Amino acid sequence: MALIKSISGIRGTIGGKPGDGLSPIDIVKFSAAYGAWVLENSSNKKIVVGRDARISGKMVSQLVASTLQGLGIDVIDLGLSTTPTVELAVPRENAGGGIIITASHNPIQWNALKLLNSQGEFISDSEGKEVLEKAENADFTFAEVRKLGNYSQREDYLDIHIQHVLDLKLVDPAAIAARKFKIVIDCVNSSGGLVIPKLLTALGVEVIEKMYCEPNGDFPHNPEPLPEHLRDISLKLENGNFDLGIVVDPDVDRLAFLNEDGSFFGEEYTLVAVADYVLSQQKGNTVSNLSSTRALRDVTELRGGEYNAAAVGEVNVVNQMKATNAIIGGEGNGGVIYPESHYGRDALVGIGLFLTHLAKFGKSASRLRASYPGYFISKNKIELTPSINVDSILEKIQRKYQKYPINTIDGVKIEFDKEWVHLRKSNTEPIIRIYSESGTSATAEHLANKIILDIKEIISEK
């Protein structure tokens, strides 16, 4: 059993004793703490709730909704929905906040409560700490019987979200329809199976082959959209009958593409391609996190814009986007954030922009991918003993490479011309995660191994 309390919410495995897993008691406690926080910070006693298709989703949703009603809060339940749909609904409903019930890309036994503010954006670090403190101290009071909150259901928000995508000025359904695309999709038997086929139909896609689009929560493979988990859709594309493969995670905020031959467009390059299209239509700035590919910086500067890096985490990316007036940004995990729509990762918006880009490009997906700088990211980690001071190691690495450009907003990132290595410590265990990028997978691995040897040498000196 596992229960992880963080500033952005609470996630854990279903079952177990209270405090050990995501038990009903834990769900009620954290829902109540968040509801009390909303009441303190907003005069609007209204919260939007939505969930992905996980087996535990309905149970968790009922507990969340009833708890919020018990605080005197009116609940608008979107039912089976997506993370970006709930984010859009919160400000449209003039709500004080929102709760998304999803464990994102985590396996079937996990679920979570993702917490939003009144703008439909993830709560900040300081706000998250306030919620955790309220939960720890049971700092909430339930309403009297005549002041209980109301409960209502909305089943139209997926359609509202689709229309929102169609209305974006840089999304061109006519151009998409003219290409007569044939697309195969994998929605991992979650909420994407409800909305992605309808979105593609609305965009004018000619043929839609559905894989794992039954929203029953029975994930047919690991739900994280990485190449090693997507063999089935890759095989489907290898026969050459489709123009593109589209994959989303259970809550539809991450987006990955496969080329017409079954090869992978690359999750890191989802944002790169979408940003390139947006920047071709409007000059502006971009943002991604420190562990994302340099290719975004390359295309941004080629288009005359300025690229900025943020600490890892969607909240940090959004804050940096606002600070630099970025017109497009996101994360290298396939998360596209388009402020013209809203400040949240949105696979539906990403699909609309990408298909417009591909349609106007006029060639295959593989040719589009080949038009971008080719980088490879290597992901490693080094496990340390609890007695080792991780901060001290990072400081010594920083001093060793002080003649190179270094960014310390989130661990230590060192740039070597067009190569880089990023070291981040874990907040829960004595581990340093090491991300490196170079022009080939071999050189990226070599760079990571060099830093690992440096760390081992530092440790041996003690």
C-alpha positions in Angstrom: 0.0 0.0 0.0 1.1 3.6 -0.7 -0.1 7.0 0.2 1.7 10.1 -1.1 0.7 13.5 0.2 2.0 16.4 -1.9 1.3 20.1 -2.5 -0.7 19.3 -5.6 -3.0 16.7 -4.0 -3.0 13.2 -2.6 -2.4 9.9 -4.5 -2.2 6.4 -3.4 -3.2 2.8 -3.9 -6.8 1.8 -3.2 -7.3 -0.1 0.0 -5.4 -0.8 3.1 -5.6 0.8 6.5 -6.2 4.6 6.9 -2.9 6.4 6.3 -1.3 3.5 4.5 -3.3 3.6 1.3 -5.9 5.8 -0.3 -8.7 4.6 2.0 -12.2 6.1 2.1 -11.2 7.8 5.4 -8.2 9.4 3.7 -10.4 10.5 0.7 -12.9 12.2 3.1 -10.2 13.8 5.1 -8.4 15.4 2.2 -11.6 16.4 0.4 -12.8 18.1 3.5 -9.5 19.9 4.0 -9.5 21.1 0.4 -13.2 22.1 0.6 -12.5 24.1 3.8 -9.6 25.8 2.1 -11.9 26.8 -0.8 -14.5 28.2 1.6 -11.8 30.3 3.3 -10.4 31.7 0.0 -13.6 32.1 -2.1 -17.0 33.5 -1.5 -18.3 31.0 -4.1 -19.4 27.7 -2.5 -19.2 25.7 -5.7 -16.7 23.0 -6.8 -16.5 21.1 -10.0 -15.6 17.4 -9.9 -14.7 15.0 -12.7 -12.9 11.6 -13.0 -11.2 9.3 -15.4 -12.4 5.8 -16.0 -10.5 4.0 -13.3 -12.3 1.1 -11.6 -12.1 3.0 -8.3 -13.2 6.3 -9.8 -16.9 6.1 -9.1 -16.4 5.1 -5.5 -13.9 7.9 -4.9 -16.0 10.5 -6.7 -19.1 9.7 -4.5 -17.0 10.1 -1.4 -15.6 13.4 -2.6 -18.9 14.8 -3.6 -20.7 13.8 -0.4 -17.9 15.2 1.7 -18.0 18.6 -0.1 -21.8 18.7 0.3 -21.3 18.0 4.0 -19.3 21.2 4.1 -22.1 23.2 2.6 -20.5 23.2 -0.9 -22.5 22.8 -4.1 -21.0 20.1 -6.3 -21.1 20.1 -10.1 -20.2 16.5 -11.2 -18.9 16.1 -14.8 -18.8 12.3 -14.3 -16.4 10.6 -16.7 -14.2 13.5 -17.9 -10.7 14.6 -18.6 -8.3 16.7 -16.6 -8.3 19.6 -19.1 -12.1 19.5 -19.3 -12.4 20.0 -15.6 -9.9 22.8 -15.8 -12.0 24.5 -18.5 -15.2 24.0 -16.5 -14.1 25.6 -13.2 -13.9 29.2 -14.5 -16.9 28.7 -16.9 -19.0 27.7 -13.9 -17.6 30.5 -11.8 -16.6 27.8 -9.2 -14.3 28.2 -6.3 -12.2 25.3 -7.4 -12.1 21.8 -8.8 -11.1 18.2 -8.0 -9.9 15.9 -10.7 -10.1 12.2 -9.6 -7.3 10.5 -11.5 -3.9 9.0 -10.9 -2.8 10.1 -14.4 -0.4 7.6 -15.9 -0.1 5.4 -12.8 -1.2 1.8 -12.9 -4.8 0.6 -12.2 -4.5 0.2 -8.4 -3.7 3.9 -8.0 -6.1 6.9 -7.8 -5.6 10.5 -6.7 -7.2 13.9 -6.0 -5.8 16.7 -8.2 -6.7 20.1 -6.8 -7.5 23.2 -8.8 -8.0 26.9 -7.8 -10.8 29.2 -9.0 -9.0 29.8 -12.3 -9.0 26.1 -13.1 -5.2 25.8 -12.5 -3.3 23.6 -10.1 -3.0 25.1 -6.7 0.4 26.6 -5.8 3.0 25.3 -3.4 1.9 27.5 -0.5 -1.8 26.7 -1.1 -1.0 23.0 -1.2 0.8 23.3 2.1 -2.3 25.0 3.6 -4.5 22.1 2.5 -2.1 19.5 3.9 -2.0 21.4 7.2 -5.8 21.5 7.4 -5.9 17.7 6.7 -3.3 17.0 9.4 -5.1 19.1 12.0 -8.7 18.2 10.9 -9.2 21.9 10.5 -12.7 21.8 9.0 -16.3 22.0 10.2 -19.3 20.3 8.5 -22.5 22.2 7.8 -25.8 21.8 9.6 -28.5 19.8 8.0 -30.4 22.7 6.4 -27.1 24.1 5.0 -25.8 21.1 3.1 -24.6 21.6 -0.4 -26.5 20.7 -3.5 -25.4 18.1 -6.1 -25.9 18.4 -9.9 -24.6 16.5 -12.8 -23.4 17.9 -16.2 -23.0 15.5 -19.1 -22.3 18.1 -21.8 -18.8 19.3 -20.9 -16.9 17.0 -23.2 -18.9 18.4 -26.1 -18.2 21.9 -24.8 -14.5 21.1 -24.7 -14.6 19.8 -28.3 -16.3 23.0 -29.5 -13.8 25.0 -27.6 -11.0 23.3 -29.6 -12.8 23.9 -32.9 -13.2 27.6 -32.1 -9.4 28.2 -31.5 -8.2 30.5 -34.3 -5.2 28.3 -35.1 -7.2 25.1 -35.4 -8.3 24.6 -39.1 -10.9 21.8 -39.5 -11.2 22.5 -43.2 -7.5 22.0 -43.8 -7.6 18.8 -41.7 -10.7 17.4 -43.6 -9.0 18.2 -46.9 -6.1 15.8 -46.0 -8.6 12.9 -45.5 -6.5 11.6 -42.6 -6.8 8.0 -41.5 -5.9 7.8 -37.9 -5.6 5.0 -35.3 -6.0 5.9 -31.6 -5.2 4.2 -28.3 -7.1 5.6 -25.4 -6.1 3.0 -22.8 -9.8 2.2 -22.0 -10.3 5.5 -20.1 -12.0 8.8 -20.7 -10.2 9.5 -23.9 -12.2 6.7 -25.5 -15.3 9.0 -25.1 -13.9 12.2 -26.3 -11.0 11.6 -28.8 -13.1 9.9 -31.5 -15.7 12.6 -31.3 -13.0 15.3 -31.5 -11.5 13.7 -34.5 -14.8 13.4 -36.2 -15.5 17.0 -35.5 -12.1 17.9 -37.0 -13.0 16.1 -40.2 -10.8 13.0 -39.9 -11.9 10.5 -42.6 -11.1 7.2 -40.9 -10.8 6.6 -37.1 -9.6 3.1 -36.0 -10.3 2.8 -32.3 -8.1 0.7 -30.0 -8.9 0.4 -26.3 -11.6 3.0 -26.3 -14.0 1.3 -23.9 -14.0 3.6 -20.8 -14.1 0.7 -18.3 -10.8 1.4 -16.5 -9.3 -2.0 -17.5 -6.0 -0.7 -18.8 -4.7 -3.1 -21.5 -1.1 -2.1 -20.9 0.9 0.3 -18.7 -1.0 3.5 -19.2 2.0 5.8 -19.5 2.3 6.6 -23.2 5.9 5.5 -23.7 7.2 3.4 -26.7 7.7 0.3 -24.6 4.0 0.2 -23.7 2.6 0.9 -27.2 3.6 -2.1 -29.2 0.0 -2.9 -30.2 -0.7 0.4 -31.9 2.8 0.4 -33.5 2.0 -3.0 -35.1 -1.3 -1.7 -36.3 0.5 1.2 -38.1 3.2 -0.9 -39.6 0.9 -2.2 -42.4 0.8 1.3 -43.9 -2.9 1.8 -43.8 -2.9 4.9 -41.6 -1.4 8.3 -41.6 -0.9 8.7 -37.9 -1.3 7.1 -34.5 -2.6 9.1 -31.4 -2.2 8.0 -27.8 -3.4 9.7 -24.7 -3.0 8.8 -21.0 -6.1 8.0 -18.7 -6.9 11.6 -17.9 -6.1 13.0 -21.4 -3.5 15.6 -20.5 -0.5 13.8 -22.1 -0.3 13.2 -25.8 1.9 11.1 -28.0 2.0 10.4 -31.7 3.2 7.6 -33.9 4.3 8.0 -37.5 2.6 6.3 -40.4 5.1 3.4 -40.4 4.7 2.6 -36.7 7.8 4.5 -35.6 7.5 6.9 -32.7 7.2 10.6 -33.3 8.6 11.0 -29.8 6.7 12.2 -26.8 9.3 15.0 -26.3 8.5 16.2 -29.8 4.8 16.6 -29.3 5.4 20.0 -27.8 8.1 20.9 -30.3 5.9 20.3 -33.3 2.9 22.1 -31.8 5.1 25.0 -30.7 6.7 25.2 -34.2 3.2 25.6 -35.7 2.0 28.2 -33.2 5.3 30.2 -33.7 4.9 30.0 -37.4 1.6 31.9 -37.1 2.6 34.3 -34.2 6.0 35.4 -32.9 6.4 34.8 -29.2 8.1 33.1 -26.4 8.1 29.5 -25.2 8.7 27.6 -21.9 9.4 24.0 -21.0 10.9 22.4 -17.9 14.6 21.8 -17.4 14.4 18.1 -18.3 12.7 18.6 -21.7 14.5 18.5 -25.0 16.6 21.4 -26.3 14.7 21.1 -29.6 12.0 23.5 -28.3 14.7 26.1 -27.7 16.1 25.6 -31.2 12.7 26.0 -33.0 11.8 29.0 -30.8 15.0 30.9 -31.6 14.7 30.0 -35.3 11.2 31.6 -35.3 12.6 34.7 -33.6 11.2 34.0 -30.1 12.8 33.6 -26.7 12.9 30.3 -24.8 12.9 30.0 -21.0 13.2 27.0 -18.8 11.2 26.3 -15.6 11.6 23.9 -12.7 10.0 20.5 -13.2 6.3 20.5 -12.5 3.3 21.9 -14.4 2.7 24.7 -11.8 6.3 25.9 -12.3 5.9 25.8 -16.1 2.7 27.8 -16.0 4.2 30.4 -13.6 7.2 30.9 -15.9 4.9 31.1 -19.0 3.0 33.9 -17.3 6.2 35.7 -16.3 7.6 35.6 -19.8 4.3 36.0 -21.7 4.9 32.7 -23.5 2.4 31.9 -26.2 3.0 28.1 -26.0 4.7 25.8 -23.5 4.5 22.6 -21.6 6.5 19.5 -20.7 8.5 16.9 -22.6 6.1 14.2 -21.4 3.6 15.2 -24.2 2.0 18.0 -22.2 0.9 20.9 -24.3 -0.1 24.2 -22.6 -1.6 26.8 -24.9 -2.7 30.0 -23.0 -5.0 31.0 -25.8 -7.1 28.0 -24.5 -6.1 27.8 -20.8 -3.1 27.2 -18.6 -3.2 23.5 -18.4 -1.9 20.5 -20.3 -4.5 19.6 -22.8 -4.3 16.7 -25.3 -7.5 17.8 -27.1 -6.0 21.2 -27.9 -2.7 19.5 -28.8 -4.5 17.3 -31.3 -6.3 20.2 -32.9 -3.1 22.2 -33.3 -0.9 19.2 -34.4 -3.4 18.0 -37.0 -3.7 21.5 -38.5 0.1 21.7 -38.6 0.4 18.2 -40.2 -2.3 19.0 -42.7 -0.7 22.3 -43.8 2.8 20.7 -43.9 1.4 18.5 -46.6 3.7 15.5 -46.1 3.9 12.5 -43.8 4.3 12.5 -40.0 7.7 10.9 -40.3 8.8 13.7 -42.7 7.5 16.3 -40.2 9.5 14.7 -37.4 12.6 14.6 -39.5 12.4 18.3 -40.1 13.2 19.0 -36.4 16.6 18.8 -34.7 17.4 15.3 -33.6 18.2 14.9 -29.9 18.1 11.9 -27.6 17.4 12.0 -23.8 18.9 9.4 -21.5 17.3 8.9 -18.0 19.3 7.4 -15.2 19.5 7.5 -11.4 22.1 6.8 -8.8 21.0 5.4 -5.4 22.8 6.6 -2.4 22.8 5.6 1.3 20.7 7.7 3.6 23.8 9.1 5.4 25.1 10.8 2.2 24.3 14.6 1.9 22.8 14.9 -1.5 22.9 18.7 -1.5 26.6 18.6 -0.8 27.2 16.4 -3.8 25.2 18.7 -6.1 27.2 21.7 -4.8 30.5 19.9 -5.6 29.3 19.0 -9.1 28.3 22.6 -9.6 31.8 23.8 -8.6 33.5 21.2 -10.8 31.6 22.5 -13.9 31.4 26.1 -13.0 33.0 27.3 -16.2 29.9 26.0 -18.1 26.4 27.6 -18.1 24.6 26.2 -15.0 20.9 26.5 -13.9 20.1 25.8 -10.3 16.4 26.6 -10.0 15.7 22.8 -9.8 18.7 20.8 -8.9 21.7 21.4 -11.2 21.6 21.6 -15.0 24.8 22.0 -16.9 25.0 22.9 -20.5 27.8 21.8 -22.8 27.0 23.6 -26.1 24.0 21.7 -27.4 24.3 18.9 -24.8 23.1 19.1 -21.3 22.8 17.1 -18.1 20.3 17.7 -15.3 20.6 16.3 -11.8 17.6 16.3 -9.5 17.4 14.9 -6.0 14.4 12.9 -4.8 12.4 14.5 -2.0 11.4 11.1 -0.6 14.5 8.9 -0.9 18.3 9.2 -1.3 18.4 9.2 -5.1 19.8 11.6 -7.7 18.0 11.4 -11.0 20.2 12.2 -13.9 18.8 13.3 -17.3 21.1 14.0 -20.2 20.6 14.9 -23.8 22.8 14.8 -26.9 22.7 14.2 -30.6 22.8 10.4 -30.3 21.6 8.0 -27.6 25.2 6.7 -27.2 26.6 10.2 -26.4 23.7 11.0 -24.1 24.4 7.8 -22.2 28.1 8.6 -22.1 27.4 12.1 -20.7 25.2 10.6 -17.9 27.9 8.0 -17.1 30.5 10.6 -16.8 28.5 12.5 -14.2 27.8 9.3 -12.4 31.5 8.6 -12.2 32.0 12.2 -10.9 29.4 11.5 -8.1 31.1 8.2 -7.2 34.4 10.0 -7.0 33.0 12.7 -4.7 31.5 10.0 -2.4 34.8 8.1 -2.3 36.7 11.2 -1.2 34.8 11.4 2.1 
